[in-house]
Amino acid sequence: MNSEDTNDDLLKLMARYGYALMSPRDIATLLAVPSSELPVFCQKLKESDSPEALAYRSGIARAKLDLHENIVKLAVKGSPAAQPLADSFIRDL
C-alpha cells in the first residue's frame, strides 16, 4: 500500500469518525495518538484546514444533515418529540 492509499484510508476513517459524532479525544485514542500530542491533535481537528480536519468536519455535517432530515420528516408526520426539535432548527436559520 502506498502513502496515497494510506492517506485516502485515513481521510475515509476521519469522515467515518466525524459521521459517528466522535470527539477528537476519542479519535486520538483510537488512532493511538501519544498523550504528549493530544492537545495539538484535538485543536488541529477543530480548527485547521488540513485534509484530515476537513474530512472529520464533513462527516459531522453529513451526520447532522441526516439527523435533521429524519427529525423534519417525523415532525411533519406529527411526532410530538420531533416537532420542538424541528422548531429549533427553524429558529437557528
C-alpha positions in Angstrom: 0.0 0.0 0.0 1.5 3.4 -1.0 1.3 6.5 1.1 -1.5 7.9 -1.1 -3.7 4.9 -0.3 -2.8 5.2 3.3 -3.8 8.9 3.3 -7.1 8.1 1.5 -7.8 5.4 4.1 -7.1 7.9 6.9 -9.4 10.5 5.3 -12.2 8.0 5.0 -11.7 7.0 8.6 -11.8 10.6 9.7 -15.0 11.2 7.8 -16.4 8.0 9.4 -15.5 9.2 12.9 -17.0 12.6 12.2 -20.2 10.9 11.0 -20.3 9.0 14.2 -20.1 12.3 16.1 -17.0 11.2 17.9 -14.9 13.7 19.9 -11.3 14.4 18.8 -10.1 12.9 22.1 -11.8 9.6 21.4 -10.5 9.6 17.8 -7.0 10.2 19.2 -7.5 7.2 21.5 -8.5 5.0 18.5 -5.6 6.2 16.5 -3.1 5.7 19.4 -2.0 9.4 19.4 0.6 9.8 22.1 -0.7 11.8 25.1 2.0 14.4 24.5 0.5 15.2 21.1 -3.2 15.1 22.2 -3.8 18.8 22.7 -2.3 19.6 19.3 -4.2 16.8 17.6 -7.5 17.9 19.1 -7.0 21.5 18.2 -6.0 20.7 14.7 -9.2 18.7 14.1 -11.3 21.5 15.4 -9.6 24.5 13.7 -7.3 23.6 10.9 -8.0 23.2 7.2 -5.9 20.1 6.9 -7.4 17.3 4.8 -8.0 15.2 7.9 -9.8 18.1 9.7 -11.9 18.8 6.7 -12.8 15.1 6.3 -13.8 15.0 10.0 -15.9 18.1 9.8 -17.5 16.9 6.6 -18.5 13.6 8.4 -20.1 15.7 11.2 -22.0 17.8 8.7 -23.3 14.7 6.9 -24.5 13.2 10.1 -26.2 16.4 11.1 -27.9 16.6 7.7 -29.2 13.0 8.1 -30.4 13.7 11.6 -32.1 17.0 10.6 -33.8 15.3 7.6 -35.2 12.5 9.8 -36.4 14.8 12.5 -38.1 17.1 10.0 -39.8 14.0 8.4 -41.0 12.9 11.8 -42.2 16.4 12.7 -44.2 16.7 9.5 -45.9 13.4 10.4 -46.9 14.9 13.7 -44.3 13.4 16.1 -44.6 15.3 19.4 -41.0 14.6 20.2 -39.7 15.8 16.8 -41.7 19.0 16.5 -39.8 21.0 19.1 -36.5 20.0 17.6 -37.7 21.0 14.1 -38.9 24.3 15.5 -35.4 24.9 17.0 -33.9 24.2 13.5 -36.1 26.9 12.1 -35.1 29.4 14.9 -31.5 28.7 14.2 -31.8 29.7 10.5 
